[in-house]
Amino acid sequence: MIDPESAFSEVLMRRASGGRVAVALSGGLDSMVLLDVAAKFSVTQESLRLEAIHLHHGLRPNADGWVAHCQRECEKRG
């Protein structure tokens, strides 16, 4: 059985461009799991810089809340 974290870590290492990996972060469950795995991996790789990118389109009334949520979650993970 394939370990999803190990498999994802391998993908991150292959895709890291100039020691940098960006995660698209909506704030929903899927992107938060992706951020968690990437953050755990980045801790073990000193040369890897992890960035989370959230686009605020302002299309929904709670858009500001999603920005705040994403900021808090990123701060928790350093």
Backbone as JSON Lines, residues from 0, in Angstrom:
{"i":0,"aa":"M","n":[0.84,-1.19,0.0],"ca":[0.0,0.0,0.0],"c":[0.88,1.25,0.0]}
{"i":1,"aa":"I","n":[0.5,2.21,-0.8],"ca":[1.26,3.45,-0.92],"c":[0.89,4.4,0.21]}
{"i":2,"aa":"D","n":[1.92,4.96,0.84],"ca":[1.73,5.97,1.89],"c":[1.51,7.32,1.19]}
{"i":3,"aa":"P","n":[0.33,7.92,1.34],"ca":[0.04,9.18,0.63],"c":[1.02,10.3,0.95]}
{"i":4,"aa":"E","n":[1.44,10.41,2.22],"ca":[2.37,11.48,2.58],"c":[3.71,11.29,1.89]}
{"i":5,"aa":"S","n":[4.19,10.06,1.84],"ca":[5.47,9.8,1.18],"c":[5.38,10.09,-0.31]}
{"i":6,"aa":"A","n":[4.28,9.66,-0.9],"ca":[4.08,9.89,-2.33],"c":[4.03,11.39,-2.63]}
{"i":7,"aa":"F","n":[3.32,12.13,-1.79],"ca":[3.21,13.57,-1.99],"c":[4.56,14.25,-1.77]}
{"i":8,"aa":"S","n":[5.32,13.79,-0.8],"ca":[6.64,14.35,-0.54],"c":[7.55,14.18,-1.75]}
{"i":9,"aa":"E","n":[7.46,13.04,-2.4],"ca":[8.25,12.8,-3.61],"c":[7.85,13.77,-4.72]}
{"i":10,"aa":"V","n":[6.56,13.99,-4.86],"ca":[6.07,14.93,-5.88],"c":[6.58,16.34,-5.56]}
{"i":11,"aa":"L","n":[6.52,16.73,-4.3],"ca":[7.01,18.05,-3.91],"c":[8.47,18.24,-4.28]}
{"i":12,"aa":"M","n":[9.29,17.25,-4.01],"ca":[10.71,17.37,-4.31],"c":[10.95,17.48,-5.82]}
{"i":13,"aa":"R","n":[10.19,16.77,-6.6],"ca":[10.35,16.83,-8.06],"c":[9.86,18.16,-8.62]}
{"i":14,"aa":"R","n":[8.83,18.71,-8.0],"ca":[8.19,19.92,-8.52],"c":[8.77,21.21,-7.93]}
{"i":15,"aa":"A","n":[9.51,21.12,-6.85],"ca":[10.05,22.32,-6.2],"c":[10.9,23.09,-7.21]}
{"i":16,"aa":"S","n":[10.52,24.32,-7.45],"ca":[11.24,25.16,-8.41],"c":[12.09,26.16,-7.65]}
{"i":17,"aa":"G","n":[13.39,25.99,-7.74],"ca":[14.28,26.91,-7.02],"c":[14.11,26.83,-5.53]}
{"i":18,"aa":"G","n":[13.74,25.64,-5.03],"ca":[13.56,25.47,-3.59],"c":[12.26,26.06,-3.06]}
{"i":19,"aa":"R","n":[11.3,26.27,-3.95],"ca":[10.05,26.92,-3.55],"c":[8.85,26.09,-4.01]}
{"i":20,"aa":"V","n":[7.88,25.93,-3.11],"ca":[6.64,25.23,-3.43],"c":[5.48,26.12,-3.0]}
{"i":21,"aa":"A","n":[4.5,26.28,-3.89],"ca":[3.31,27.08,-3.58],"c":[2.1,26.17,-3.52]}
{"i":22,"aa":"V","n":[1.26,26.39,-2.52],"ca":[0.02,25.64,-2.34],"c":[-1.14,26.61,-2.54]}
{"i":23,"aa":"A","n":[-2.06,26.25,-3.44],"ca":[-3.27,27.05,-3.61],"c":[-4.18,26.74,-2.43]}
{"i":24,"aa":"L","n":[-4.56,27.77,-1.69],"ca":[-5.29,27.57,-0.44],"c":[-6.64,28.28,-0.47]}
{"i":25,"aa":"S","n":[-7.7,27.47,-0.58],"ca":[-9.04,28.05,-0.56],"c":[-9.55,28.2,0.87]}
{"i":26,"aa":"G","n":[-9.01,27.35,1.75],"ca":[-9.48,27.32,3.13],"c":[-10.39,26.14,3.4]}
{"i":27,"aa":"G","n":[-10.8,25.45,2.33],"ca":[-11.64,24.27,2.47],"c":[-10.83,23.05,2.9]}
{"i":28,"aa":"L","n":[-11.52,21.97,3.14],"ca":[-10.89,20.76,3.66],"c":[-9.75,20.25,2.79]}
{"i":29,"aa":"D","n":[-9.97,20.14,1.49],"ca":[-8.94,19.59,0.6],"c":[-7.66,20.41,0.63]}
{"i":30,"aa":"S","n":[-7.79,21.72,0.5],"ca":[-6.58,22.54,0.46],"c":[-5.91,22.61,1.83]}
{"i":31,"aa":"M","n":[-6.68,22.47,2.91],"ca":[-6.07,22.47,4.25],"c":[-5.27,21.19,4.48]}
{"i":32,"aa":"V","n":[-5.77,20.06,3.98],"ca":[-5.02,18.81,4.09],"c":[-3.73,18.92,3.28]}
{"i":33,"aa":"L","n":[-3.83,19.48,2.08],"ca":[-2.65,19.7,1.25],"c":[-1.63,20.59,1.97]}
{"i":34,"aa":"L","n":[-2.1,21.65,2.59],"ca":[-1.22,22.54,3.34],"c":[-0.56,21.81,4.51]}
{"i":35,"aa":"D","n":[-1.32,21.01,5.23],"ca":[-0.76,20.25,6.36],"c":[0.38,19.34,5.92]}
{"i":36,"aa":"V","n":[0.16,18.58,4.87],"ca":[1.19,17.65,4.4],"c":[2.4,18.42,3.9]}
{"i":37,"aa":"A","n":[2.17,19.48,3.14],"ca":[3.28,20.28,2.63],"c":[4.05,20.94,3.76]}
{"i":38,"aa":"A","n":[3.36,21.42,4.79],"ca":[4.03,22.06,5.93],"c":[4.88,21.06,6.7]}
{"i":39,"aa":"K","n":[4.35,19.86,6.92],"ca":[5.14,18.81,7.6],"c":[6.39,18.49,6.8]}
{"i":40,"aa":"F","n":[6.23,18.38,5.49],"ca":[7.36,18.06,4.64],"c":[8.39,19.19,4.64]}
{"i":41,"aa":"S","n":[7.94,20.43,4.57],"ca":[8.87,21.56,4.47],"c":[9.73,21.7,5.72]}
{"i":42,"aa":"V","n":[9.22,21.25,6.85],"ca":[9.99,21.31,8.1],"c":[11.24,20.44,8.0]}
{"i":43,"aa":"T","n":[11.15,19.35,7.25],"ca":[12.28,18.42,7.13],"c":[13.24,18.83,6.0]}
{"i":44,"aa":"Q","n":[12.86,19.82,5.23],"ca":[13.68,20.26,4.08],"c":[14.06,21.73,4.26]}
{"i":45,"aa":"E","n":[15.22,21.98,4.84],"ca":[15.64,23.35,5.13],"c":[15.69,24.24,3.89]}
{"i":46,"aa":"S","n":[16.02,23.66,2.75],"ca":[16.18,24.46,1.53],"c":[14.86,24.74,0.83]}
{"i":47,"aa":"L","n":[13.77,24.18,1.31],"ca":[12.47,24.34,0.67],"c":[11.66,25.45,1.33]}
{"i":48,"aa":"R","n":[11.18,26.36,0.53],"ca":[10.33,27.45,1.02],"c":[8.89,27.16,0.6]}
{"i":49,"aa":"L","n":[8.01,27.08,1.57],"ca":[6.6,26.81,1.31],"c":[5.81,28.11,1.35]}
{"i":50,"aa":"E","n":[4.97,28.29,0.36],"ca":[4.09,29.46,0.3],"c":[2.66,29.0,0.08]}
{"i":51,"aa":"A","n":[1.74,29.66,0.72],"ca":[0.32,29.4,0.5],"c":[-0.27,30.62,-0.19]}
{"i":52,"aa":"I","n":[-1.05,30.38,-1.23],"ca":[-1.63,31.47,-2.0],"c":[-3.15,31.36,-1.96]}
{"i":53,"aa":"H","n":[-3.79,32.44,-1.49],"ca":[-5.25,32.5,-1.43],"c":[-5.69,33.71,-2.24]}
{"i":54,"aa":"L","n":[-6.61,33.49,-3.17],"ca":[-7.13,34.6,-3.97],"c":[-8.45,35.08,-3.38]}
{"i":55,"aa":"H","n":[-8.5,36.36,-3.09],"ca":[-9.72,36.98,-2.56],"c":[-10.44,37.63,-3.74]}
{"i":56,"aa":"H","n":[-11.45,36.94,-4.24],"ca":[-12.21,37.47,-5.37],"c":[-13.3,38.44,-4.93]}
{"i":57,"aa":"G","n":[-13.69,38.35,-3.67],"ca":[-14.75,39.22,-3.18],"c":[-16.12,38.91,-3.76]}
{"i":58,"aa":"L","n":[-16.3,37.69,-4.23],"ca":[-17.56,37.33,-4.89],"c":[-18.64,36.87,-3.92]}
{"i":59,"aa":"R","n":[-18.24,36.54,-2.71],"ca":[-19.22,36.06,-1.73],"c":[-19.17,36.94,-0.49]}
{"i":60,"aa":"P","n":[-20.27,37.03,0.22],"ca":[-20.31,37.89,1.41],"c":[-19.29,37.49,2.49]}
{"i":61,"aa":"N","n":[-18.94,36.21,2.55],"ca":[-18.01,35.75,3.59],"c":[-16.56,35.67,3.11]}
{"i":62,"aa":"A","n":[-16.23,36.33,1.99],"ca":[-14.88,36.26,1.42],"c":[-13.83,36.76,2.4]}
{"i":63,"aa":"D","n":[-14.12,37.82,3.14],"ca":[-13.15,38.33,4.12],"c":[-12.88,37.3,5.21]}
{"i":64,"aa":"G","n":[-13.9,36.56,5.58],"ca":[-13.75,35.51,6.59],"c":[-12.82,34.4,6.12]}
{"i":65,"aa":"W","n":[-12.88,34.05,4.83],"ca":[-11.98,33.02,4.3],"c":[-10.53,33.49,4.32]}
{"i":66,"aa":"V","n":[-10.32,34.77,4.03],"ca":[-8.96,35.32,4.09],"c":[-8.43,35.21,5.52]}
{"i":67,"aa":"A","n":[-9.23,35.62,6.48],"ca":[-8.8,35.57,7.89],"c":[-8.53,34.13,8.31]}
{"i":68,"aa":"H","n":[-9.39,33.21,7.91],"ca":[-9.21,31.79,8.23],"c":[-7.89,31.28,7.66]}
{"i":69,"aa":"C","n":[-7.62,31.56,6.41],"ca":[-6.38,31.1,5.77],"c":[-5.16,31.7,6.44]}
{"i":70,"aa":"Q","n":[-5.22,32.97,6.79],"ca":[-4.09,33.62,7.47],"c":[-3.82,32.95,8.82]}
{"i":71,"aa":"R","n":[-4.87,32.71,9.59],"ca":[-4.7,32.05,10.9],"c":[-4.08,30.67,10.75]}
{"i":72,"aa":"E","n":[-4.59,29.9,9.8],"ca":[-4.09,28.55,9.61],"c":[-2.64,28.54,9.15]}
{"i":73,"aa":"C","n":[-2.27,29.48,8.3],"ca":[-0.87,29.57,7.87],"c":[0.03,29.96,9.04]}
{"i":74,"aa":"E","n":[-0.42,30.9,9.84],"ca":[0.36,31.31,11.01],"c":[0.58,30.15,11.97]}
{"i":75,"aa":"K","n":[-0.44,29.31,12.15],"ca":[-0.31,28.14,13.03],"c":[0.8,27.21,12.54]}
{"i":76,"aa":"R","n":[0.99,27.15,11.23],"ca":[1.96,26.24,10.64],"c":[3.32,26.9,10.38]}
{"i":77,"aa":"G","n":[3.41,28.15,10.73],"ca":[4.68,28.86,10.55],"c":[4.95,29.23,9.14]}
